[in-house]
Structure formats: structure tokens, C-alpha cells
Amino acid sequence: MASSSERRDERPEAVRARELIDKGRADLARPLVDGLADELGVEGPLLRARIAVLEGDTADWLKLVETARATDPRDPRPYATAAELYAAIGRVDAAKDELKRGSEVLGTVTPELQRAQGILAIVTPGGGRIGLELLETAERADPGLPFLGRPLGQAHLLAAKRAMAERRGEIALERVEASLKYDPDDPDTRRFYG
């Protein structure tokens, strides 16, 4: 699986905007994205779509994704973003359709699409283990892949809860500590760790 790093703008403002979005801080990310969006090409409308969903706007985000997709139909990011945002709002079948569409158009699974597959898995009951594997594979393929912190944190938390239910305390502790590494501010993880 090829690295997706050549598709990303690595200016500090762009990196910071992605980090803030991943942490759910649309309020802090919006000014950065507004200042950069026109220079980010395909990614500009995708970041705006992520912010829209974070702010509760579940109506207009898809138009932003379609704008990005029209800019470059062979870029995996619009398919991955759409799948992830559909998963976030509970539209699992639409997320699956986006993943299928992206894989068909591209003829391969990119790190972005693998991240989206992992996110879809962790929001699907019983999908925590496979979701964690997919997310970790995407991270290995592209160590700088954005929007992995929160999903990896949640996947490790699911693994910790499963280990605890199976009375494997040491593994549960390892997993919850891994969760905190990726998503240190998550209140559910902090409660479970306590």
C-alpha cells in the first residue's frame, strides 16, 4: 500500500488544522481551514466537511465532499472522508457504498481508504478487533496519516473493554494505556483507566 504523504500539504497550519479536527475542536480548526482552504486543493472542502459534521451540520457536508471529488475523481480522500462521515452519523450502508466506490475507481486500497474501513469497523458492533487491525495497518503504511488519533484511541478502548470482559486484566491495562496515547483527553477512556 503506497504512502499517501504526497497528497498532503505539510505546512504547520494545515497539520495543526487536521490535528484539531481529529480532536473534535472545530472551533479552533475553522479559522485555520478558512485561511488555507483555497490553497489546499482537494483537501480544502474535505476539511470543511469534517468541521461541518463536528458542528452538527449533517446536511451540507456531502456537497463539500462532492466538490472535492469533482476536482480529482481519482483522489482517495473524498471517498474516505465520505465513508468516515457517513459512519459518524450512523449511515453504515452509505459508508460501505463509499468504500466500495473508492476501491473500484482507484483499483486499490490506499491508507486513507483503509483508515475509513477501520473507522467503519469500530462503529459496527463486534468490529473492534478488525477495526484496530485496519487502523494499525493504515498507520504503518503511512505513519503521518491524519485523522487516526481518535479512531485508534477508540479502537484500543474497545479492545481494553473486551479484554476486561474476558478477565484479561494485564491486556486491558495495556490497551487502555495505548488508547490514552492516541486520545489522551477522551473522558470514557480516562474513566475506564481509573
Backbone as ProteinMPNN parsed JSONL, in Angstrom:
{"seq_chain_A": "MASSSERRDERPEAVRARELIDKGRADLARPLVDGLADELGVEGPLLRARIAVLEGDTADWLKLVETARATDPRDPRPYATAAELYAAIGRVDAAKDELKRGSEVLGTVTPELQRAQGILAIVTPGGGRIGLELLETAERADPGLPFLGRPLGQAHLLAAKRAMAERRGEIALERVEASLKYDPDDPDTRRFYG", "coords_chain_A": {"N_chain_A": [[0.856, -1.173, 0.0], [0.743, 2.098, -0.973], [2.274, 5.07, 0.306], [0.436, 7.896, 1.401], [1.422, 10.365, 1.685], [2.287, 12.221, -0.215], [0.007, 13.443, -1.053], [-0.701, 15.279, 0.801], [-0.717, 18.537, 2.245], [1.882, 19.847, 3.995], [2.314, 22.096, 5.522], [2.687, 23.846, 8.616], [0.259, 25.021, 9.561], [-1.728, 23.604, 8.209], [-1.282, 21.0, 9.111], [-1.779, 21.387, 11.833], [-4.5, 22.147, 11.731], [-5.686, 19.731, 10.886], [-5.053, 18.116, 13.1], [-6.529, 19.389, 15.117], [-9.129, 19.024, 14.174], [-9.275, 16.244, 14.31], [-9.272, 15.968, 17.048], [-11.722, 16.914, 17.617], [-12.111, 19.641, 17.802], [-13.559, 21.791, 16.329], [-14.062, 24.513, 16.551], [-11.556, 25.716, 16.92], [-10.207, 24.805, 14.704], [-11.57, 25.779, 12.465], [-10.877, 28.608, 11.826], [-8.224, 28.259, 10.93], [-8.559, 26.506, 8.754], [-10.253, 28.06, 7.152], [-8.465, 30.062, 6.437], [-6.682, 28.68, 4.855], [-7.996, 27.038, 3.015], [-8.468, 27.53, 0.23], [-5.982, 27.101, -0.851], [-5.484, 24.456, -0.483], [-6.427, 22.657, -2.311], [-7.96, 19.637, -3.228], [-8.227, 18.849, -0.584], [-9.176, 21.05, 0.9], [-12.132, 21.509, 0.764], [-12.786, 19.08, 1.959], [-11.805, 19.189, 4.569], [-13.434, 21.227, 5.466], [-15.878, 19.88, 5.304], [-15.563, 17.937, 7.295], [-15.442, 19.605, 9.537], [-18.014, 20.697, 9.407], [-19.632, 18.456, 10.049], [-18.699, 17.943, 12.634], [-19.711, 20.194, 13.852], [-22.356, 19.628, 13.836], [-23.795, 19.908, 11.489], [-25.374, 18.066, 9.426], [-26.295, 18.131, 6.882], [-25.131, 19.676, 4.75], [-22.515, 18.811, 4.356], [-21.94, 16.789, 2.516], [-22.078, 17.992, 0.025], [-19.748, 19.469, 0.006], [-17.865, 17.391, -0.006], [-18.447, 16.313, -2.516], [-17.662, 18.433, -4.129], [-14.896, 18.323, -3.746], [-14.418, 15.766, -4.792], [-15.093, 16.158, -7.462], [-13.019, 17.777, -8.24], [-10.786, 16.062, -8.345], [-11.362, 13.059, -9.337], [-9.933, 10.695, -8.91], [-8.638, 10.821, -6.563], [-8.19, 9.451, -3.396], [-9.096, 10.6, -1.022], [-11.687, 12.013, -0.945], [-13.513, 9.825, -1.064], [-12.802, 8.336, 1.206], [-13.217, 10.258, 3.228], [-15.985, 10.743, 2.937], [-16.982, 8.174, 3.561], [-16.121, 7.936, 6.234], [-17.469, 10.074, 7.462], [-20.137, 9.435, 6.934], [-20.222, 7.097, 8.491], [-19.86, 8.257, 10.996], [-22.253, 9.587, 11.385], [-23.99, 7.555, 11.559], [-24.834, 6.234, 9.251], [-24.326, 3.524, 8.024], [-24.582, 1.79, 5.761], [-24.352, 3.599, 3.625], [-21.75, 4.432, 4.084], [-20.351, 2.056, 3.561], [-20.95, 1.842, 0.831], [-19.529, 4.045, -0.176], [-16.885, 3.264, 0.357], [-16.696, 1.005, -1.273], [-17.122, 2.18, -3.782], [-14.887, 3.917, -3.918], [-12.763, 2.04, -3.873], [-13.27, 0.682, -6.259], [-13.003, 2.731, -8.211], [-10.356, 3.523, -7.82], [-8.959, 1.156, -7.908], [-7.417, 0.006, -5.985], [-6.526, -0.289, -2.496], [-5.965, 2.387, -0.555], [-3.987, 4.031, 2.052], [-5.748, 5.933, 3.179], [-8.3, 4.925, 2.521], [-8.154, 2.515, 3.872], [-8.002, 3.428, 6.494], [-10.588, 4.499, 6.663], [-12.065, 2.125, 6.383], [-11.348, 0.912, 8.787], [-12.44, 2.707, 10.643], [-15.152, 2.454, 10.035], [-15.453, -0.199, 10.813], [-15.031, -0.059, 13.622], [-17.288, 1.29, 14.483], [-19.202, -0.504, 14.092], [-21.07, -3.021, 15.621], [-19.216, -5.466, 17.327], [-17.016, -5.165, 15.707], [-14.603, -4.199, 16.625], [-12.016, -5.456, 16.933], [-11.144, -6.102, 14.275], [-11.282, -3.554, 13.259], [-9.283, -2.206, 14.73], [-7.039, -3.582, 13.759], [-7.105, -2.817, 11.027], [-6.8, -0.029, 11.221], [-4.279, 0.14, 12.43], [-2.736, -1.012, 10.416], [-3.076, 0.868, 8.376], [-1.777, 3.013, 9.589], [0.845, 2.038, 9.717], [1.4, 1.882, 6.992], [1.369, 4.534, 6.296], [2.798, 6.546, 8.293], [2.29, 9.235, 8.939], [-0.353, 9.664, 8.48], [-3.277, 11.515, 8.631], [-6.057, 11.999, 10.958], [-6.171, 9.707, 12.492], [-5.764, 9.541, 15.215], [-7.986, 9.796, 17.125], [-9.711, 7.637, 16.192], [-7.933, 5.404, 16.541], [-7.525, 5.584, 19.279], [-10.137, 5.042, 20.197], [-10.481, 2.457, 19.168], [-8.531, 1.022, 20.579], [-9.594, 1.375, 23.137], [-11.989, -0.084, 22.901], [-10.838, -2.61, 22.599], [-9.634, -2.835, 25.098], [-11.865, -2.913, 26.791], [-13.017, -5.271, 25.921], [-11.008, -7.106, 26.633], [-11.09, -6.814, 29.403], [-13.653, -7.775, 29.931], [-13.194, -10.388, 29.319], [-11.67, -11.104, 31.4], [-8.942, -10.533, 31.338], [-6.861, -8.824, 32.65], [-4.238, -7.617, 32.504], [-3.834, -7.265, 29.77], [-5.989, -5.621, 29.218], [-5.208, -3.336, 30.618], [-2.875, -2.641, 29.179], [-4.051, -2.017, 26.692], [-5.8, 0.107, 27.322], [-3.977, 2.006, 28.116], [-2.654, 2.374, 25.687], [-4.768, 3.482, 24.288], [-5.028, 5.943, 25.608], [-2.644, 7.077, 24.806], [-3.128, 7.704, 22.136], [-5.466, 9.219, 22.251], [-5.605, 11.245, 24.499], [-7.397, 12.888, 25.892], [-9.907, 11.787, 26.017], [-12.878, 11.306, 27.723], [-14.243, 8.874, 28.365], [-12.252, 6.942, 28.134], [-10.499, 7.781, 30.11], [-12.089, 7.401, 32.389], [-12.446, 4.621, 32.292], [-9.804, 3.806, 32.591], [-9.325, 4.683, 35.17]], "CA_chain_A": [[0.0, 0.0, 0.0], [1.599, 3.266, -1.118], [2.081, 6.166, 1.247], [-0.413, 8.982, 0.906], [2.006, 11.631, 2.135], [2.416, 13.187, -1.314], [-1.276, 14.107, -1.248], [-0.963, 16.198, 1.916], [0.002, 19.794, 2.457], [2.525, 19.678, 5.303], [2.539, 23.352, 6.237], [2.267, 23.702, 10.02], [-1.144, 25.39, 9.756], [-2.558, 22.501, 7.709], [-1.099, 19.894, 10.052], [-2.482, 21.758, 13.071], [-5.943, 22.087, 11.465], [-6.072, 18.313, 10.897], [-4.979, 17.637, 14.483], [-7.661, 19.947, 15.857], [-10.342, 18.346, 13.709], [-9.235, 14.894, 14.866], [-9.591, 16.085, 18.469], [-13.083, 17.42, 17.757], [-12.079, 21.073, 18.08], [-13.957, 22.542, 15.133], [-13.979, 25.948, 16.842], [-10.174, 26.165, 16.71], [-9.763, 24.415, 13.363], [-12.237, 26.558, 11.409], [-10.108, 29.756, 11.329], [-7.067, 27.768, 10.173], [-9.037, 25.975, 7.476], [-10.734, 29.187, 6.351], [-7.309, 30.77, 5.913], [-5.9, 27.833, 3.939], [-8.812, 26.139, 2.189], [-8.303, 27.742, -1.208], [-4.659, 26.621, -1.245], [-5.357, 23.04, -0.168], [-6.941, 21.821, -3.394], [-8.984, 18.659, -2.875], [-8.396, 18.732, 0.861], [-9.882, 22.195, 1.479], [-13.542, 21.22, 1.058], [-12.909, 17.91, 2.832], [-11.647, 19.669, 5.944], [-14.673, 21.952, 5.789], [-16.928, 18.883, 5.517], [-15.343, 17.356, 8.629], [-15.843, 20.627, 10.509], [-19.478, 20.799, 9.379], [-20.201, 17.34, 10.816], [-18.381, 18.183, 14.047], [-20.606, 21.251, 14.338], [-23.733, 19.154, 13.807], [-24.421, 20.147, 10.193], [-25.35, 16.795, 8.699], [-26.973, 18.318, 5.606], [-24.347, 20.271, 3.674], [-21.155, 18.297, 4.252], [-21.76, 15.955, 1.329], [-21.808, 18.901, -1.111], [-18.316, 19.779, 0.074], [-17.152, 16.189, -0.458], [-18.636, 16.208, -3.969], [-16.795, 19.454, -4.727], [-13.541, 17.76, -3.729], [-14.383, 14.623, -5.704], [-15.112, 16.694, -8.83], [-11.69, 18.33, -8.501], [-9.925, 14.948, -8.739], [-12.118, 11.83, -9.047], [-9.065, 9.567, -8.584], [-8.041, 11.053, -5.251], [-8.936, 8.619, -2.437], [-9.561, 11.315, 0.166], [-13.136, 12.233, -0.872], [-14.209, 8.578, -0.761], [-12.527, 8.013, 2.606], [-13.898, 11.239, 4.076], [-17.426, 10.479, 2.894], [-17.245, 6.947, 4.324], [-15.933, 8.212, 7.665], [-18.521, 10.961, 7.951], [-21.36, 8.63, 6.967], [-20.128, 6.237, 9.676], [-20.01, 9.103, 12.182], [-23.658, 9.976, 11.58], [-24.783, 6.342, 11.678], [-25.304, 5.719, 7.959], [-23.343, 2.478, 7.758], [-24.674, 1.313, 4.377], [-23.79, 4.64, 2.758], [-20.294, 4.374, 4.28], [-19.879, 0.896, 2.798], [-21.037, 2.185, -0.596], [-18.407, 4.943, -0.498], [-15.659, 2.46, 0.339], [-16.739, 0.184, -2.485], [-16.943, 3.092, -4.914], [-13.499, 4.349, -3.932], [-11.91, 0.905, -4.256], [-13.491, 0.409, -7.681], [-12.438, 3.816, -9.016], [-8.901, 3.562, -7.662], [-8.384, -0.148, -8.202], [-6.528, -0.375, -4.891], [-6.889, 0.258, -1.186], [-4.944, 3.321, -0.086], [-4.059, 4.206, 3.512], [-6.961, 6.67, 3.551], [-9.441, 4.004, 2.456], [-8.005, 1.532, 4.946], [-8.423, 4.129, 7.715], [-12.056, 4.563, 6.635], [-12.551, 0.777, 6.679], [-11.17, 0.711, 10.223], [-13.43, 3.523, 11.354], [-16.442, 1.794, 9.855], [-15.46, -1.419, 11.632], [-15.162, 0.196, 15.067], [-18.645, 1.74, 14.813], [-20.072, -1.652, 13.837], [-20.987, -3.938, 16.759], [-18.339, -6.613, 17.156], [-15.964, -4.884, 14.734], [-13.461, -3.539, 17.256], [-10.73, -6.117, 16.685], [-10.754, -5.894, 12.882], [-11.079, -2.116, 13.101], [-7.964, -1.892, 15.251], [-6.056, -4.105, 12.803], [-7.123, -1.978, 9.827], [-6.232, 1.281, 11.559], [-2.833, -0.026, 12.632], [-2.14, -1.247, 9.1], [-3.046, 2.169, 7.695], [-0.734, 3.817, 10.236], [2.149, 1.515, 9.274], [1.579, 2.231, 5.582], [1.613, 5.972, 6.223], [2.874, 6.981, 9.692], [1.783, 10.594, 9.128], [-1.741, 9.723, 8.029], [-4.113, 12.256, 9.596], [-7.36, 11.52, 11.417], [-6.038, 8.376, 13.079], [-5.643, 9.6, 16.672], [-9.237, 9.442, 17.82], [-10.131, 6.259, 15.903], [-7.053, 4.435, 17.2], [-7.849, 5.643, 20.7], [-11.402, 4.338, 20.414], [-10.274, 1.032, 18.886], [-7.818, 0.451, 21.729], [-10.534, 1.338, 24.254], [-12.852, -1.249, 22.681], [-10.028, -3.806, 22.9], [-9.457, -2.879, 26.551], [-13.135, -3.354, 27.378], [-13.178, -6.694, 25.607], [-10.055, -7.843, 27.468], [-11.597, -6.792, 30.779], [-14.8, -8.693, 29.981], [-12.631, -11.74, 29.256], [-10.859, -11.24, 32.619], [-7.518, -10.445, 30.994], [-6.576, -7.502, 33.191], [-2.984, -7.029, 32.009], [-4.054, -6.832, 28.385], [-6.895, -4.477, 29.304], [-4.401, -2.189, 31.029], [-2.046, -2.258, 28.022], [-4.896, -1.411, 25.655], [-6.305, 1.412, 27.742], [-2.831, 2.926, 28.056], [-2.474, 2.687, 24.269], [-5.861, 4.389, 23.946], [-4.679, 7.272, 26.124], [-1.549, 7.604, 23.983], [-3.696, 8.268, 20.913], [-6.577, 10.144, 22.525], [-5.436, 11.437, 25.944], [-8.448, 13.681, 26.523], [-11.205, 11.127, 25.936], [-13.364, 11.06, 29.091], [-14.576, 7.466, 28.57], [-11.007, 6.217, 28.337], [-9.973, 8.16, 31.428], [-12.924, 6.711, 33.394], [-12.133, 3.19, 32.247], [-8.453, 3.669, 33.139], [-9.444, 4.873, 36.614]], "C_chain_A": [[0.901, 1.234, 0.0], [1.259, 4.329, -0.076], [1.223, 7.243, 0.601], [0.186, 10.344, 1.212], [2.129, 12.655, 1.014], [1.108, 13.924, -1.587], [-1.549, 15.183, -0.202], [-0.117, 17.454, 1.851], [0.577, 19.709, 3.867], [2.885, 21.003, 5.979], [2.007, 23.219, 7.662], [0.793, 24.029, 10.262], [-2.08, 24.268, 9.312], [-2.478, 21.308, 8.659], [-1.89, 20.172, 11.33], [-4.001, 21.685, 12.881], [-6.434, 20.64, 11.499], [-6.079, 17.758, 12.324], [-6.175, 18.131, 15.296], [-8.971, 19.283, 15.46], [-10.4, 16.945, 14.31], [-9.594, 14.891, 16.349], [-10.995, 16.635, 18.713], [-13.172, 18.903, 18.028], [-12.342, 21.906, 16.819], [-13.799, 24.042, 15.343], [-12.574, 26.503, 16.593], [-9.672, 25.851, 15.303], [-10.338, 25.318, 12.279], [-11.413, 27.763, 10.938], [-8.878, 29.337, 10.514], [-7.487, 27.285, 8.798], [-9.531, 27.108, 6.585], [-9.576, 29.959, 5.724], [-6.531, 30.005, 4.858], [-6.708, 27.145, 2.857], [-8.581, 26.302, 0.694], [-6.967, 27.223, -1.722], [-4.513, 25.114, -1.085], [-5.911, 22.107, -1.243], [-8.061, 20.924, -2.92], [-9.258, 18.666, -1.375], [-9.188, 19.874, 1.484], [-11.345, 21.908, 1.775], [-13.733, 20.011, 1.975], [-12.741, 18.289, 4.297], [-12.889, 20.439, 6.378], [-15.827, 20.986, 6.043], [-16.795, 18.248, 6.905], [-15.771, 18.343, 9.72], [-17.357, 20.731, 10.568], [-20.112, 19.68, 10.21], [-19.902, 17.507, 12.301], [-19.32, 19.22, 14.66], [-22.08, 20.86, 14.265], [-24.47, 19.396, 12.508], [-24.328, 18.867, 9.375], [-26.036, 16.904, 7.337], [-26.026, 18.733, 4.485], [-22.957, 19.674, 3.472], [-20.918, 17.505, 2.976], [-21.505, 16.805, 0.085], [-20.328, 19.263, -1.152], [-17.472, 18.586, -0.394], [-17.266, 16.06, -1.973], [-17.822, 17.258, -4.713], [-15.368, 18.939, -4.815], [-13.419, 16.627, -4.736], [-14.358, 15.088, -7.158], [-13.754, 17.269, -9.219], [-10.73, 17.247, -8.97], [-10.622, 13.632, -8.377], [-11.246, 10.627, -8.675], [-8.304, 9.776, -7.272], [-8.848, 10.257, -4.228], [-9.565, 9.395, -1.281], [-11.054, 11.624, 0.184], [-13.926, 10.975, -0.525], [-14.035, 8.22, 0.717], [-13.268, 8.969, 3.54], [-15.392, 10.98, 4.107], [-17.767, 9.235, 3.714], [-17.146, 7.207, 5.819], [-17.044, 9.08, 8.221], [-19.879, 10.262, 7.943], [-21.355, 7.729, 8.204], [-20.386, 7.048, 10.945], [-21.462, 9.478, 12.447], [-24.59, 8.759, 11.54], [-25.325, 5.773, 10.381], [-24.298, 4.697, 7.423], [-23.394, 2.0, 6.305], [-24.101, 2.33, 3.398], [-22.264, 4.665, 2.881], [-19.704, 3.208, 3.496], [-19.888, 1.177, 1.304], [-19.883, 3.086, -1.02], [-17.094, 4.179, -0.572], [-15.584, 1.603, -0.917], [-16.47, 1.04, -3.718], [-15.486, 3.529, -5.029], [-12.557, 3.246, -4.382], [-12.051, 0.587, -5.739], [-12.84, 1.469, -8.56], [-10.915, 3.769, -8.991], [-8.235, 2.237, -8.011], [-7.423, -0.647, -7.14], [-7.091, 0.178, -3.586], [-5.722, 1.108, -0.722], [-4.994, 3.414, 1.434], [-5.325, 4.947, 3.958], [-8.185, 5.754, 3.552], [-9.36, 2.948, 3.554], [-8.377, 2.163, 6.294], [-9.952, 4.17, 7.784], [-12.663, 3.193, 6.919], [-12.449, 0.493, 8.18], [-12.183, 1.48, 11.038], [-14.813, 2.898, 11.236], [-16.534, 0.54, 10.727], [-15.68, -1.107, 13.107], [-16.527, 0.758, 15.449], [-19.671, 0.643, 14.567], [-19.955, -2.615, 15.022], [-20.149, -5.176, 16.427], [-17.159, -6.371, 16.22], [-14.71, -4.272, 15.31], [-12.12, -4.14, 16.904], [-10.259, -5.874, 15.247], [-10.505, -4.408, 12.617], [-9.702, -1.698, 13.571], [-6.883, -2.37, 14.282], [-5.968, -3.225, 11.551], [-6.48, -0.616, 10.082], [-4.724, 1.192, 11.759], [-2.11, -0.284, 11.319], [-2.039, 0.052, 8.321], [-1.942, 3.048, 8.272], [0.658, 3.336, 9.823], [2.431, 1.905, 7.822], [1.913, 3.7, 5.407], [1.621, 6.525, 7.65], [2.352, 8.4, 9.944], [0.333, 10.764, 8.739], [-2.604, 10.454, 9.062], [-5.4, 11.511, 9.941], [-7.313, 10.078, 11.92], [-6.066, 8.405, 14.604], [-6.894, 9.144, 17.397], [-9.686, 8.028, 17.476], [-9.243, 5.203, 16.557], [-7.292, 4.423, 18.709], [-9.113, 4.864, 21.016], [-11.256, 2.839, 20.186], [-9.539, 0.352, 20.044], [-8.724, 0.387, 22.957], [-11.489, 0.143, 24.116], [-12.111, -2.54, 23.007], [-9.815, -3.949, 24.402], [-10.727, -3.39, 27.232], [-13.366, -4.843, 27.118], [-12.256, -7.543, 26.491], [-10.541, -7.893, 28.915], [-12.774, -7.748, 30.923], [-14.336, -10.154, 29.956], [-11.697, -12.028, 30.44], [-9.363, -11.318, 32.316], [-7.055, -9.028, 31.357], [-5.315, -6.855, 32.653], [-3.143, -6.507, 30.588], [-4.981, -5.624, 28.371], [-6.121, -3.216, 29.676], [-3.511, -1.701, 29.882], [-2.868, -1.512, 26.983], [-5.414, -0.036, 26.07], [-5.176, 2.43, 27.771], [-2.511, 3.302, 26.617], [-3.552, 3.662, 23.812], [-5.534, 5.81, 24.39], [-3.528, 7.902, 25.343], [-2.108, 8.301, 22.743], [-4.732, 9.346, 21.178], [-6.6, 10.459, 24.019], [-6.571, 12.188, 26.639], [-9.814, 13.008, 26.522], [-11.708, 10.782, 27.339], [-13.729, 9.594, 29.352], [-13.323, 6.642, 28.858], [-10.432, 6.518, 29.71], [-10.753, 7.469, 32.553], [-12.564, 5.229, 33.448], [-10.754, 2.936, 32.86], [-8.481, 3.765, 34.664], [-10.022, 3.648, 37.275]], "O_chain_A": [[1.735, 1.388, 0.891], [0.115, 4.462, 0.357], [1.289, 7.463, -0.609], [-0.469, 11.368, 1.019], [2.079, 13.856, 1.28], [1.11, 14.935, -2.289], [-2.528, 15.92, -0.313], [1.047, 17.425, 1.452], [-0.168, 19.518, 4.828], [3.683, 21.019, 6.916], [0.994, 22.557, 7.89], [0.147, 23.38, 11.084], [-3.098, 24.009, 9.953], [-3.493, 20.684, 8.971], [-2.584, 19.294, 11.843], [-4.712, 21.215, 13.769], [-7.482, 20.354, 12.077], [-6.99, 17.026, 12.71], [-6.76, 17.374, 16.07], [-9.821, 19.013, 16.309], [-11.456, 16.508, 14.768], [-10.158, 13.919, 16.85], [-11.414, 16.803, 19.858], [-14.224, 19.383, 18.449], [-11.468, 22.617, 16.323], [-13.442, 24.764, 14.412], [-12.423, 27.626, 16.111], [-8.81, 26.553, 14.776], [-9.669, 25.595, 11.283], [-11.259, 27.932, 9.728], [-8.534, 29.985, 9.526], [-6.852, 27.611, 7.795], [-9.255, 27.115, 5.385], [-9.695, 30.455, 4.604], [-5.806, 30.598, 4.059], [-6.136, 26.706, 1.859], [-8.506, 25.31, -0.032], [-6.836, 26.934, -2.911], [-3.507, 24.549, -1.514], [-5.861, 20.887, -1.086], [-9.007, 21.387, -2.283], [-10.403, 18.506, -0.951], [-9.821, 19.672, 2.52], [-11.773, 22.046, 2.921], [-14.732, 19.928, 2.689], [-13.447, 17.774, 5.163], [-13.34, 20.316, 7.517], [-16.668, 21.242, 6.906], [-17.79, 18.047, 7.601], [-16.391, 17.951, 10.708], [-17.93, 20.843, 11.652], [-21.03, 19.934, 10.989], [-20.764, 17.239, 13.138], [-19.676, 19.135, 15.835], [-22.955, 21.662, 14.592], [-25.666, 19.117, 12.426], [-23.322, 18.617, 8.711], [-26.326, 15.888, 6.706], [-26.109, 18.195, 3.381], [-22.287, 20.009, 2.495], [-19.823, 17.541, 2.414], [-20.786, 16.375, -0.817], [-19.732, 19.35, -2.226], [-16.478, 18.765, -1.099], [-16.286, 15.731, -2.642], [-17.342, 16.998, -5.816], [-14.707, 19.1, -5.84], [-12.423, 16.539, -5.454], [-13.682, 14.487, -7.992], [-13.382, 17.251, -10.393], [-9.944, 17.473, -9.89], [-10.492, 13.145, -7.253], [-11.767, 9.632, -8.172], [-7.427, 8.985, -6.924], [-10.073, 10.375, -4.194], [-10.478, 8.89, -0.628], [-11.665, 11.512, 1.247], [-14.901, 11.043, 0.224], [-14.995, 7.849, 1.393], [-13.872, 8.541, 4.523], [-16.006, 10.993, 5.174], [-18.732, 9.241, 4.478], [-17.992, 6.749, 6.588], [-17.514, 8.848, 9.335], [-20.687, 10.473, 8.847], [-22.371, 7.612, 8.889], [-21.055, 6.573, 11.863], [-21.858, 9.667, 13.597], [-25.811, 8.901, 11.492], [-26.199, 4.906, 10.411], [-23.532, 4.973, 6.5], [-22.347, 1.824, 5.683], [-23.431, 1.951, 2.438], [-21.565, 4.893, 1.893], [-18.673, 3.357, 2.84], [-18.958, 0.804, 0.589], [-19.322, 2.91, -2.102], [-16.281, 4.421, -1.464], [-14.53, 1.493, -1.544], [-15.684, 0.665, -4.588], [-14.916, 3.512, -6.12], [-11.653, 3.486, -5.183], [-11.067, 0.259, -6.402], [-12.193, 1.136, -9.552], [-10.264, 3.955, -10.019], [-7.058, 2.213, -8.373], [-6.695, -1.615, -7.363], [-8.008, 1.0, -3.581], [-4.618, 0.603, -0.52], [-5.944, 2.927, 2.047], [-5.903, 4.623, 4.995], [-9.003, 5.801, 4.47], [-10.382, 2.536, 4.102], [-8.993, 1.511, 7.137], [-10.538, 3.909, 8.834], [-13.671, 3.101, 7.62], [-13.356, -0.094, 8.77], [-12.724, 0.964, 12.016], [-15.555, 2.822, 12.215], [-17.582, 0.26, 11.309], [-16.434, -1.81, 13.779], [-16.897, 0.713, 16.622], [-20.864, 0.833, 14.804], [-18.843, -2.991, 15.392], [-20.344, -5.832, 15.403], [-16.38, -7.29, 15.967], [-13.829, -3.861, 14.555], [-11.176, -3.409, 16.604], [-9.112, -5.486, 15.026], [-9.619, -4.051, 11.841], [-9.022, -0.925, 12.896], [-5.923, -1.647, 14.013], [-4.872, -2.927, 11.077], [-5.714, -0.116, 9.258], [-3.98, 2.064, 11.311], [-0.985, 0.18, 11.131], [-1.024, 0.31, 7.674], [-1.25, 3.746, 7.531], [1.552, 4.153, 9.602], [3.567, 2.22, 7.468], [2.644, 4.076, 4.491], [0.577, 6.927, 8.165], [2.003, 8.724, 11.079], [-0.165, 11.888, 8.674], [-2.653, 10.06, 10.227], [-5.768, 10.53, 9.295], [-8.281, 9.329, 11.792], [-6.365, 7.386, 15.227], [-6.852, 8.208, 18.195], [-10.019, 7.269, 18.387], [-9.75, 4.208, 17.075], [-7.263, 3.364, 19.338], [-9.158, 4.112, 21.99], [-11.835, 2.038, 20.919], [-9.887, -0.761, 20.439], [-8.633, -0.56, 23.739], [-11.763, -0.555, 25.092], [-12.673, -3.453, 23.613], [-9.815, -5.064, 24.923], [-10.657, -4.21, 28.147], [-13.848, -5.572, 27.985], [-12.672, -8.57, 27.028], [-10.409, -8.923, 29.575], [-12.882, -8.453, 31.927], [-14.998, -11.038, 30.5], [-11.024, -13.057, 30.477], [-8.622, -12.068, 32.952], [-6.886, -8.165, 30.496], [-5.315, -5.657, 32.37], [-2.643, -5.434, 30.251], [-4.774, -4.697, 27.588], [-6.358, -2.149, 29.109], [-3.405, -0.499, 29.641], [-2.428, -0.491, 26.454], [-5.46, 0.883, 25.253], [-5.4, 3.605, 27.478], [-2.132, 4.443, 26.352], [-3.273, 4.572, 23.031], [-5.739, 6.765, 23.64], [-3.447, 9.126, 25.233], [-1.621, 9.36, 22.347], [-4.857, 10.291, 20.398], [-7.493, 10.007, 24.735], [-6.688, 12.123, 27.863], [-10.789, 13.603, 26.982], [-11.043, 10.047, 28.068], [-13.538, 9.116, 30.471], [-13.332, 5.758, 29.715], [-9.937, 5.623, 30.394], [-10.171, 7.011, 33.537], [-12.399, 4.659, 34.527], [-10.567, 1.95, 33.573], [-7.77, 3.041, 35.361], [-10.195, 3.627, 38.493]]}, "name": "protein", "num_of_chains": 1, "seq": "MASSSERRDERPEAVRARELIDKGRADLARPLVDGLADELGVEGPLLRARIAVLEGDTADWLKLVETARATDPRDPRPYATAAELYAAIGRVDAAKDELKRGSEVLGTVTPELQRAQGILAIVTPGGGRIGLELLETAERADPGLPFLGRPLGQAHLLAAKRAMAERRGEIALERVEASLKYDPDDPDTRRFYG"}
